[in-house]
Amino acid sequence: MTRHRMMLYGPLFAALLLPGCVVSPAYGPDYVVAPALPVTVELGVEPYYVHDGFFYYYHERDHRWSYSRDRAGPWKDLPRDRYPREIRYKDRDSHGDRDRERDRDHRD
């Protein structure tokens, strides 16, 4: 009975854990697993964010994210479903409307 439960719950447990990660091929035979960004990301003067051992870089001009294990790269594009819903800025300006323009779900 224990083996039967393990066979039943093992794949279910794995299926619940997989949506929280992105698997992307790295240089060579290894794979890099990058966790999704939190719902809200707060950026300072530089557009870098560090989360779970990865560096994330926000490209403001084309509103996309890249990630790497090292700040010097190599950088990979982060899939859009892993983007934060909201980007906040600290120590930049006092415009309260600025965050609205950077939201993933914002439409004009």
N, C-alpha and C positions, 0 to 999 in steps of 0.2 A: 504494500500500500504506500509506503514512503517513496519508493522509486516512481510509482505512478503519479504522486503529487508533484515530485520534482520535475517530471517530464511535462506536467500540465502547467505548473507555475513558473518554471524556468523561462520559457519563451515569452510569457506574459510580462514577467519582470524586465526582461531585456527590451521588449517593445516599449515599455514605459520609460526606460532610461534613454533610449536612442534619440528621441526628438530634442533632447537638450544639448546635443552636440552636432558639429559639422565635421565630416571626415573629408579631408582634402589631400590629394597626393602632394608630397614634398619632393625635393630634389633627391633622387635615388629611390631605393625600394621602400623607404619608411613612409608612414602616414602621420599627418599632423591632425590632432583633434582640437578644434577651436570651439569653446563654449559660446553660446549665443550671448549677446549683450543684454544687460538689464533693461527693463522697460524705460527707465529714465537715465540718461547719461549727462553728467555735468562736465563741461570742458572749460579749461582755463584759457590763458592767452594762446598756448599752443594746442593744436587740434589732436593731441594724443590722449588715449585713455588706456589704463592698464587694468586687466581683469583676469583672474585665474591663471596668471603666468603668461598671458599673451598681451602684446601691444596692439592697440587698434588705432588707426589713423583715419580721421574724417576729412574727406576732400570736399571743401565747402562749395567750390564752383559747380561741380556736377552732382553734389549730394550723394556721395557713395562712401562706403567704408572698406578699408583694407585691414588685414591682420598679419601678425608675424610673432614668432617667439623672441625675436631680438629687434630692438628699435632700429637697428641698421638694416634690417631686412634679412632675407628676401620677403617681399610682401605679396600676399594673395588677396584677391577680391573676396569679400565676405558676401555670401548669398543674401539677397534682400529680405528673406523671411527671418533673418537673424539680426536685422537692424533694430535699434531702439525705437520706441514709439515717439519719444520726446528727447530733444537735445536742449539742454540749458547751458547758459554761459555765465561764468563767474568772473568778476574783475574785468569785464570788457566794456560794457556801456550800461546806461540806465534805461534803455527802451524796454518796457515791459512786453511789447508786442514782438520782440525779436524771436522768442521761442516758437511762436506760432508759425513763422515762416520755415522753420527747420523740422517740424513734425513730419513723420513718415506718412501719416494719414491725411495731412492737410491738402486740400484741393482749392484752387481759386475759382 
